[in-house]
Amino acid sequence: MAYPHLFQPFAIRGMTVKNRIVMAPMESHLGNADGSVSRELIAYYRERALGGTGLIIVEYTCVDGRDGFSSMAPQLRLDTPFYRTGHGNLAAAIKSGGARACVQLSHAGRQSREAVLGRQPVSSSAVPLQSFYLNAVPRALEEAEILRIVASYASAAALAVQAGYDAVMLHGAHGYLLQQFLSPLVNQRDDGWGGDSERRMRFPLEVIKAVRAAIGERPLLYRMSVSDFLEGGLTLEDSERIAPYLCEAGVDAIDISCGSLDRVDVIVEPMSVDEGWRLPMARRIREATGKPVLCAGVIRTPELAEMAVAAGDTDMISLGRALLADPLWANKARAGRPDDIRPCTSCNWCIMETGSNRGVSCAENPRCGHETDPPIDAFGAGRRAAVVGGGPGGMAAALLLDQAGFAVTLFEKRETLGGNLITSATPPGKEKLFWYHRFLLRRMAASGVDVRCGTTADAATILAIDPDAIVLASGSRPAPLMLESAGKLPVHPASAALLGDIALPPSTAECPIVIYGGGETGTETAQHLAVQGHQILLASRSDSRFLARNAEPLYRMHLLASLKAEPAIRIADRITLSGIEDDHVRLVGFDGVERAQPAAALLLAHGLVPDTRLSEALAGAGVPVMAIGDAMKVARIGEAVRDAYRTVQDLRRMVVEREAIAC
């Protein structure tokens, strides 16, 4: 068997799990508006159970609707018997898929909004929360309210048992109420519930004891932020001392995590963070408690998971975003097919979507969050399809059309496939995107798609294959830019530098590479070229506070810190490029004063617009012509892949479901 340690059964307090693979609890926003379990939610979890996961932990579930909710989107709840039936259906679906079912119980405390609760959020103390995700000013809980919330945890746990869950988890991580009582930064009480370390532990210990009494001999798990990475906050050393008390009170296993809303970047790490970075922490908590531990933290491959279990770093591997990307992760690993696992790149597309109060989704797996969609069957058998563009959207469209039975021809003007996926993966810290690039190339090689690289497809070229459907993933082009230009200064799109299509001349601080445009492409190109030894002047029309404004927030935080720390990059904000003369560019400042800036080369990153020329040329083709990705609207990889999926599903409806009703 491949990965024997990873696929060895494991028992927690009498509950035997068939392997060491756990689906970590993650908010999905797929529940009904009233907090009950939906059909979509059941399908989402069941697909991951059928994929071979051993233990599935259902996302954070509110124990008290009076003051326990955390977000504006639908959050599951289990605070009255009304919700028990839905959870029973969910637990049954998970177990019928071959996995054990656990539910995570949660109270948000101050990590909520008055608009959600209809009243002021509560916490251990009236310490404000300031995060770019949420700002809140809570009030301190009264003792009677604390005891009521303890009872709410116990009541929810009893309902979980009645619903058929095999185990219960307490959410004591990520800045939720249990952690708010443990934290010396948040808990500033001086009574029986705070004032020193022992009294700060009282609330979680009382909750554990009450839940233990409610669930009997079922396993009780506790998710713990073993460090909040805040000055004066909880440290790993604190957690080594606290965790044994939690276990003595009734906890059977600790799920290792980090952070709070003050430090979301250590909860859902950006792609620059190393794989398995939490494993040393897990080993220390395991040694401190003598109890089993579960560990997440950028564990993406079966090889790393196997090594971690074999080495004794952790007993079980928690997969979060990795199971969004590929629900079949466990089955593929067990079959010895690790290269067939769709890799999570930590791009945090999923976090951007749920953070915007939309349902969970994945940039690489467009079915994620849409598990009730009909499968893509061979509805296109006997038909031909043309795809123009070999970027992530084009490759996804070609593969899905091939799956649907079409004879697919993909045209790509470059000599290699990848497009914007390569430009996105090239900057420092984004190398994980090459995992996805290589995955798509393997899938393309194994498919029946006729790939024609080095071919610039015009309308005549496309129509020559007599297609029944045309998908345009031909991308974007630079936005119009009116410049007075004279001289021999090299001028290129910034993306050409990331693609490796150009050779840039030497640069100096006095005569730098000038990059015009402070968006994600401009800032990443600056970072990339600085690492190569170039001197850079990054000229942005906006204030420097808005550099890379559309980038994923956690990645942007790290990107901006890197830019500011790089001495080879000089930033000139509120600057407009007005012209090019000889060996310099003309820049106009916010004050209206124009100055000449010597430059070794000029790279343009001032913006993109959809390239609609081919779409316009094919307007009268007489077959469906569908633009996706940047050819329709300049956006991100996730939108392009999602567009590809929706396009193929739309084609299916056009071919198979021509009319909804017959009367």
C-alpha positions in Angstrom: 0.0 0.0 0.0 1.2 3.5 -0.8 1.8 5.6 2.3 1.2 2.9 4.9 1.3 5.2 8.0 -1.2 7.6 6.4 -3.6 4.8 5.7 -3.3 3.0 9.0 -6.6 3.1 11.1 -6.5 5.3 14.2 -8.7 5.3 17.3 -9.7 8.3 19.5 -11.6 7.3 22.6 -13.0 4.2 21.0 -13.9 5.9 17.6 -11.9 4.1 14.9 -11.1 6.2 11.9 -10.1 4.2 8.7 -7.1 6.4 8.0 -5.2 9.5 9.3 -6.9 12.0 6.9 -9.2 14.6 8.4 -11.3 17.3 6.7 -10.6 20.4 8.7 -13.6 22.6 9.6 -14.0 25.5 7.2 -16.8 27.9 6.7 -18.7 27.2 3.5 -21.7 29.6 3.5 -23.7 26.8 1.9 -26.2 26.5 4.7 -29.8 27.8 4.5 -30.4 31.5 5.5 -31.9 30.3 8.8 -28.8 28.4 9.8 -30.2 25.0 8.9 -28.5 22.3 6.8 -29.1 22.6 3.1 -29.1 20.1 0.3 -26.0 21.8 -1.2 -24.2 21.5 2.1 -24.9 17.8 2.4 -23.7 17.2 -1.2 -20.5 19.2 -0.5 -19.5 17.1 2.6 -20.7 13.8 1.1 -18.4 14.3 -1.9 -15.4 14.6 0.4 -16.5 11.5 2.4 -16.8 9.5 -0.9 -13.3 10.8 -1.8 -11.8 8.6 1.0 -11.4 11.1 3.9 -11.4 9.3 7.2 -12.9 12.0 9.5 -14.9 14.9 8.4 -15.3 17.9 10.8 -18.4 19.9 9.9 -17.7 23.7 9.9 -18.3 26.0 12.9 -21.8 25.7 14.2 -23.3 28.3 16.5 -24.3 27.1 20.0 -26.3 30.2 20.9 -28.2 32.4 18.5 -28.5 35.2 20.9 -24.9 36.4 20.7 -22.8 33.6 19.2 -23.0 34.2 15.4 -19.8 35.3 13.6 -20.6 36.3 10.1 -23.1 37.9 7.8 -23.5 34.9 5.6 -25.5 31.8 6.6 -23.8 30.1 9.6 -24.9 26.7 10.8 -26.5 26.5 14.2 -27.5 23.8 16.6 -28.9 25.7 19.5 -32.5 24.4 19.4 -34.0 21.0 18.5 -35.3 22.5 15.2 -31.8 22.2 13.7 -31.3 18.6 14.8 -33.0 16.9 11.8 -30.8 18.7 9.3 -27.7 17.8 11.2 -28.9 14.2 11.4 -29.2 14.1 7.6 -25.8 15.6 7.2 -24.1 13.2 9.7 -25.9 10.3 8.0 -24.7 11.4 4.5 -21.1 11.7 5.8 -21.1 8.3 7.4 -22.8 6.6 4.4 -19.9 8.0 2.3 -17.5 6.0 4.5 -16.2 8.7 6.9 -16.7 9.4 10.5 -18.7 12.6 11.3 -17.8 15.3 13.8 -19.3 18.7 14.3 -17.4 21.8 15.5 -19.3 23.9 18.1 -18.5 27.6 18.2 -19.4 30.9 19.9 -17.9 33.9 18.1 -17.8 36.4 21.0 -16.4 39.7 19.8 -15.7 38.3 16.3 -19.2 39.3 15.1 -21.1 42.4 14.0 -23.9 44.3 15.7 -25.7 44.2 12.4 -25.7 40.3 12.6 -26.6 40.0 16.3 -29.0 42.9 16.6 -27.0 43.8 19.7 -23.5 44.6 20.8 -21.1 41.7 20.5 -19.8 40.1 23.7 -16.4 38.9 25.0 -14.4 38.2 28.0 -13.6 41.9 28.3 -14.5 45.1 26.4 -11.3 45.0 24.3 -11.9 46.2 20.7 -11.1 44.0 17.8 -9.2 45.7 14.9 -8.7 43.7 11.8 -8.9 44.4 8.1 -11.7 41.8 8.1 -13.7 43.1 11.0 -13.7 45.9 13.6 -15.8 45.3 16.8 -16.2 46.9 20.2 -17.6 44.2 22.5 -19.0 44.5 26.0 -17.8 42.2 28.8 -20.0 39.3 29.7 -21.7 39.1 33.0 -21.2 36.0 35.1 -24.8 34.8 34.5 -24.3 35.2 30.8 -21.0 33.1 31.0 -22.9 30.3 32.7 -25.7 30.5 30.2 -23.1 30.1 27.3 -21.5 27.1 29.1 -24.9 25.5 29.2 -25.5 26.4 25.5 -22.3 24.5 24.6 -23.6 21.5 26.5 -27.0 21.7 25.0 -25.6 21.9 21.4 -23.3 18.9 22.2 -26.3 16.8 23.4 -28.2 17.7 20.2 -25.1 16.7 18.1 -25.2 13.3 19.8 -28.9 12.9 19.1 -28.2 13.9 15.4 -25.8 11.0 15.1 -22.4 12.7 15.1 -19.6 10.3 16.1 -17.6 13.1 17.8 -17.7 16.8 18.9 -15.1 19.5 18.5 -14.9 22.7 20.4 -13.6 25.7 18.4 -11.0 27.2 20.8 -8.9 28.7 18.0 -8.8 31.6 15.6 -9.9 34.2 18.1 -13.3 32.8 19.0 -14.8 33.1 22.5 -12.9 30.2 24.1 -9.6 31.8 22.9 -10.8 35.2 24.0 -11.0 34.0 27.6 -7.6 32.3 27.4 -5.8 35.4 25.8 -4.1 37.8 28.1 -4.6 40.5 25.5 -8.3 40.1 25.4 -9.2 38.8 28.8 -8.5 41.7 31.2 -11.0 40.7 33.9 -10.1 40.4 37.5 -12.7 38.0 38.9 -13.3 34.3 38.8 -13.0 34.3 35.0 -9.8 36.2 34.5 -6.9 38.0 36.2 -4.2 35.4 35.9 -3.5 32.3 33.8 -5.4 29.9 36.0 -8.6 32.0 36.0 -8.4 32.7 32.3 -8.6 28.9 31.8 -11.8 28.6 33.8 -14.3 29.3 31.0 -12.8 26.7 28.5 -12.4 24.2 31.3 -16.1 24.6 32.4 -17.2 24.3 28.8 -15.2 21.1 28.3 -16.6 19.6 31.5 -20.1 20.4 30.6 -19.8 19.1 27.0 -18.1 15.9 28.3 -21.1 15.3 30.6 -23.4 15.8 27.6 -21.7 13.5 25.1 -20.8 10.6 27.4 -18.1 8.4 25.9 -18.0 10.0 22.5 -14.7 11.6 21.5 -14.2 15.3 22.3 -11.7 17.3 20.2 -10.5 20.8 20.8 -9.2 23.1 18.1 -6.5 25.3 19.6 -4.5 28.3 18.4 -1.3 27.3 20.0 0.2 30.7 19.3 -1.7 33.9 18.3 1.5 35.5 17.0 0.7 38.8 18.7 3.1 40.6 21.1 1.9 39.9 24.6 -0.5 37.2 23.4 -0.6 33.5 23.7 2.7 31.7 22.9 3.5 28.1 22.1 5.0 27.8 25.6 1.7 29.0 27.1 -0.1 26.3 25.1 2.3 23.6 26.3 1.2 24.4 29.8 -2.5 25.0 29.1 -3.2 21.9 26.8 -2.7 19.3 29.6 -5.4 21.0 31.7 -7.8 20.9 28.7 -7.1 17.2 28.3 -7.5 16.5 32.1 -10.9 18.2 31.9 -12.1 15.8 29.2 -10.5 16.6 25.8 -9.3 13.5 23.9 -7.4 15.1 21.0 -6.0 18.6 20.2 -6.3 20.1 16.7 -3.3 22.3 16.2 -3.9 25.8 14.6 -2.7 29.4 15.0 -3.8 32.9 15.0 -7.0 35.0 15.3 -8.7 37.7 13.2 -5.8 39.9 14.3 -3.5 37.6 12.4 -5.5 35.8 9.7 -2.3 35.2 7.7 -1.3 32.5 10.1 -4.7 30.8 9.9 -5.1 30.7 6.1 -1.5 31.2 5.0 -0.7 32.9 1.7 1.2 30.8 -0.8 4.6 32.0 0.2 4.4 30.1 3.5 6.4 26.8 3.7 4.6 23.4 3.6 4.1 21.8 7.0 5.3 24.8 9.0 3.0 23.9 12.0 4.3 20.3 12.4 7.0 21.2 15.0 4.3 22.9 17.1 2.1 19.8 16.8 4.9 17.6 18.1 5.4 19.8 21.1 1.7 19.8 22.1 1.6 16.0 21.5 4.6 15.5 23.8 3.2 17.9 26.4 -0.2 16.2 26.6 0.4 12.6 25.7 -2.8 12.8 23.7 -3.4 12.5 20.0 -3.0 15.6 17.9 -4.4 16.7 14.5 -2.3 19.1 12.4 -3.1 21.3 9.4 -0.8 24.0 8.0 0.0 23.8 4.3 0.2 20.0 4.1 -0.4 19.4 0.4 1.2 16.2 -0.6 0.8 12.5 0.6 4.6 12.4 0.8 4.7 15.1 3.5 1.7 13.7 5.3 3.2 10.2 5.4 6.5 11.6 6.8 4.7 13.7 9.4 2.8 10.7 10.8 5.7 8.3 10.5 8.0 10.8 12.4 5.5 11.2 15.2 5.0 14.9 14.5 1.2 14.3 14.4 -1.3 11.5 14.6 -3.7 12.8 12.0 -3.4 15.2 9.0 -6.0 17.9 8.7 -6.6 18.9 5.1 -8.6 22.1 4.6 -8.1 24.0 1.3 -6.5 20.9 -0.2 -9.9 19.1 0.0 -11.6 22.0 -1.7 -9.2 21.6 -4.6 -9.5 17.9 -4.8 -12.2 15.9 -2.8 -10.6 12.7 -4.1 -7.3 13.5 -2.4 -7.4 10.5 -0.1 -8.5 8.0 -2.7 -5.8 9.1 -5.2 -3.1 8.9 -2.5 -4.2 5.5 -1.5 -4.1 4.3 -5.1 -0.5 5.6 -5.4 -1.5 8.4 -7.8 -0.2 11.6 -6.1 0.5 13.4 -9.4 -3.2 13.1 -10.2 -4.2 15.1 -7.1 -5.3 18.6 -8.1 -2.9 20.7 -6.0 -4.0 23.5 -3.6 -1.7 26.4 -4.2 -2.8 28.4 -1.2 -4.0 31.1 -3.5 -6.8 31.9 -1.0 -9.4 32.3 -3.7 -11.7 30.4 -1.4 -11.0 32.9 1.4 -11.8 35.8 -0.8 -15.1 34.3 -1.8 -16.3 33.4 1.7 -15.0 36.7 3.0 -17.3 38.4 0.5 -20.2 36.4 1.9 -20.4 34.1 -1.1 -20.5 30.3 -1.0 -17.2 28.4 -0.8 -15.4 27.9 -4.1 -12.0 27.0 -5.4 -10.0 28.6 -8.2 -8.8 25.2 -9.5 -11.9 23.1 -8.8 -15.0 24.9 -10.2 -17.3 22.2 -8.9 -16.5 23.1 -5.3 -19.6 24.5 -3.7 -21.7 23.3 -6.7 -21.8 19.6 -5.9 -25.5 19.4 -6.8 -24.7 20.2 -10.4 -25.2 17.4 -12.9 -22.0 15.6 -13.8 -20.4 16.4 -17.1 -21.3 13.4 -19.2 -20.5 12.7 -22.9 -23.2 15.0 -24.2 -20.8 16.3 -26.9 -20.1 13.0 -28.5 -19.9 13.4 -32.3 -19.4 17.1 -32.0 -16.3 19.3 -32.5 -15.2 22.3 -30.3 -12.5 24.9 -30.8 -10.8 26.6 -27.9 -8.6 29.7 -28.5 -6.0 30.4 -25.7 -3.9 28.0 -23.7 -4.0 29.8 -20.3 -5.7 28.3 -17.3 -9.2 29.1 -18.5 -8.5 27.7 -22.0 -6.9 24.5 -20.7 -9.8 24.0 -18.3 -12.3 24.5 -21.0 -10.5 22.1 -23.4 -10.3 19.4 -20.7 -14.0 19.8 -19.7 -15.1 19.7 -23.4 -12.9 16.6 -23.9 -14.6 15.1 -20.9 -17.9 15.9 -22.4 -17.1 13.9 -25.6 -16.2 16.7 -28.0 -13.4 16.4 -30.4 -11.4 19.5 -29.1 -8.8 21.6 -30.9 -7.0 24.1 -28.8 -5.1 27.0 -30.5 -2.4 28.8 -28.6 -0.2 31.5 -30.2 2.7 30.9 -27.9 4.9 27.8 -28.2 3.9 26.6 -24.7 0.7 26.4 -22.7 0.2 28.4 -19.5 -0.4 32.0 -20.3 -1.3 34.1 -17.3 -0.7 31.1 -15.0 3.0 31.5 -15.8 3.0 35.2 -15.2 1.2 34.6 -11.9 3.6 31.9 -10.8 6.8 33.6 -11.6 7.1 36.3 -8.9 8.9 35.4 -5.7 6.7 33.4 -3.2 4.2 32.3 -5.8 6.0 29.2 -7.0 3.1 26.9 -5.8 1.1 28.1 -8.8 3.5 26.1 -10.9 2.1 23.0 -9.2 -1.2 23.8 -10.9 0.5 24.5 -14.2 2.2 21.1 -14.2 -1.0 19.4 -13.2 -2.9 21.0 -16.1 -0.1 20.0 -18.5 -0.3 16.4 -17.3 -4.1 16.4 -17.7 -3.7 17.9 -21.2 -1.1 15.2 -22.2 -3.5 12.5 -21.0 -6.5 13.9 -22.8 -7.6 13.7 -26.4 -7.3 17.4 -27.0 -5.5 18.4 -30.3 -3.1 21.1 -29.1 -1.8 23.5 -31.7 0.8 25.7 -30.1 2.5 28.4 -32.1 -0.8 29.1 -33.9 -2.4 32.5 -34.1 -6.0 31.6 -34.7 -8.2 33.9 -36.7 -11.8 33.4 -37.7 -10.9 31.4 -40.9 -8.5 29.1 -38.9 -11.2 28.3 -36.4 -14.0 27.8 -38.8 -11.8 25.6 -41.0 -12.3 22.7 -38.4 -16.1 23.1 -38.7 -16.7 23.5 -34.9 -20.1 23.0 -33.2 -18.9 25.3 -30.4 -16.2 27.9 -30.0 -14.7 29.0 -26.6 -12.6 32.1 -26.6 -10.0 32.2 -23.8 -7.8 34.5 -25.8 -7.2 36.9 -22.9 -6.7 40.6 -22.8 -4.6 43.3 -24.3 -3.0 46.5 -22.8 -5.4 49.3 -22.1 -5.1 52.3 -24.5 -2.4 54.7 -23.4 -1.8 58.0 -25.2 1.9 58.7 -25.2 4.3 61.0 -27.1 7.1 58.7 -28.0 10.4 59.3 -29.7 13.8 57.5 -29.3 15.0 54.0 -28.8 14.0 53.2 -25.2 12.9 49.6 -25.0 9.2 49.5 -24.2 7.4 46.2 -23.3 4.3 45.0 -21.4 5.4 44.1 -17.9 3.9 40.6 -18.4 6.6 39.9 -21.0 9.2 40.2 -18.3 7.4 37.6 -16.2 6.9 35.3 -19.2 10.6 35.5 -20.0 9.9 36.8 -23.5 12.3 39.7 -23.3 15.9 40.4 -22.3 16.3 43.6 -20.4 19.4 45.8 -20.5 21.5 46.5 -17.3 20.0 49.0 -14.9 21.3 51.3 -12.2 19.8 53.4 -9.5 20.3 56.5 -11.7 19.0 54.7 -14.8 16.5 52.1 -13.6 13.9 49.9 -15.2 10.7 52.0 -15.0 7.5 50.1 -14.4 4.4 52.1 -15.0 1.4 50.8 -13.0 1.1 49.9 -9.3 -1.4 47.1 -9.6 -0.6 43.4 -8.9 1.3 42.9 -12.2 3.4 46.0 -11.8 4.3 45.3 -8.2 5.1 41.7 -8.8 7.2 42.5 -11.8 9.2 45.0 -9.7 9.7 42.3 -7.1 10.7 39.7 -9.7 13.2 42.0 -11.4 14.7 43.2 -8.1 15.5 39.6 -7.2 17.3 39.3 -10.6 19.5 42.3 -9.7 17.8 45.1 -11.4 17.2 48.6 -10.0 13.5 49.5 -10.3 11.4 52.7 -10.3 7.8 51.7 -9.7 5.6 54.6 -10.9 2.0 54.5 -9.8 -0.9 56.8 -10.6 -2.5 56.1 -7.3 -1.3 56.8 -3.8 1.2 54.1 -2.5 -1.4 53.0 0.0 -3.3 51.5 -2.9 -0.5 49.4 -4.5 -1.8 46.0 -5.7 -5.2 47.0 -4.3 -7.0 44.1 -6.0 -4.6 41.4 -4.8 -5.8 38.8 -2.3 -5.6 40.6 1.0 -3.3 38.2 2.9 -0.9 37.9 0.0 -1.0 41.6 -0.5 0.0 42.2 3.1 3.2 40.1 2.5 3.8 41.6 -1.0 3.7 45.2 0.3 6.0 44.3 3.2 8.5 42.8 0.7 8.3 45.8 -1.6 9.1 48.2 1.3 12.0 46.1 2.5 13.6 45.8 -1.0 16.3 48.6 -1.4 16.4 48.0 -5.2 12.8 49.2 -5.6 11.9 52.9 -5.4 8.2 53.8 -5.4 7.0 57.0 -7.0 3.3 57.4 -6.3 0.6 59.8 -7.8 2.7 59.9 -11.0 1.5 60.0 -14.6 3.6 58.9 -17.6 3.3 61.6 -20.2 5.9 60.6 -22.8 9.1 58.9 -23.9 12.1 60.8 -25.3 15.4 59.3 -26.3 16.7 57.4 -23.2 14.3 58.8 -20.6 10.6 59.0 -19.7 8.6 62.0 -18.8 6.7 61.8 -15.5 4.2 64.3 -14.2 3.7 64.5 -10.5 0.6 65.2 -8.5 1.7 68.8 -8.3 1.6 69.1 -12.1 5.4 69.4 -12.4 7.0 67.3 -15.2 10.4 65.8 -14.9 12.7 63.7 -17.1 13.6 60.3 -15.6 16.5 58.4 -17.3 15.5 54.7 -17.8 17.1 51.5 -19.0 13.7 50.3 -20.2 10.0 51.0 -19.7 7.6 48.2 -18.7 3.8 49.0 -19.0 1.5 47.6 -16.3 -1.1 50.4 -16.5 -4.1 48.0 -17.0 -5.7 45.5 -19.4 -8.9 45.3 -21.3 -10.6 42.3 -22.8 -9.4 41.4 -26.3 -12.7 41.3 -28.2 -11.4 41.3 -31.7 -11.8 37.6 -32.4 -15.2 37.6 -30.8 -16.3 40.4 -33.1 -14.9 38.6 -36.1 -16.9 35.4 -35.2 -20.2 37.2 -34.5 -21.9 35.7 -37.6 -20.3 32.2 -37.4 -23.6 30.5 -36.8 -22.3 28.4 -33.9 -22.2 29.2 -30.2 -19.2 31.5 -29.5 -18.5 32.0 -25.7 -15.8 34.2 -24.3 -14.4 33.3 -20.9 -11.8 34.7 -18.5 -10.0 37.9 -19.6 -11.5 37.7 -23.0 -14.8 38.5 -21.3 -13.7 40.5 -18.2 -10.2 41.0 -16.9 -10.1 39.1 -13.6 -8.2 36.3 -11.9 -7.4 32.6 -12.5 -10.4 31.5 -10.5 -12.8 33.5 -12.7 -11.3 32.0 -15.8 -11.6 28.4 -14.6 -15.1 29.0 -13.3 -16.1 30.6 -16.6 -14.9 27.5 -18.4 -17.0 25.2 -16.1 -20.1 27.3 -16.5 -19.7 27.5 -20.2 -19.5 23.7 -20.5 -22.5 23.3 -18.2 -24.4 25.9 -20.3 -23.5 23.9 -23.5 -24.9 20.8 -21.8 -28.2 22.6 -21.2 -28.2 23.8 -24.8 -27.6 20.3 -26.2 -29.4 18.0 -23.6 -32.0 20.3 -22.0 -33.2 22.4 -24.9 -36.6 23.0 -23.3 -37.5 23.0 -19.6 -41.1 21.9 -20.1 -43.1 20.2 -22.8 -46.5 22.0 -22.3 
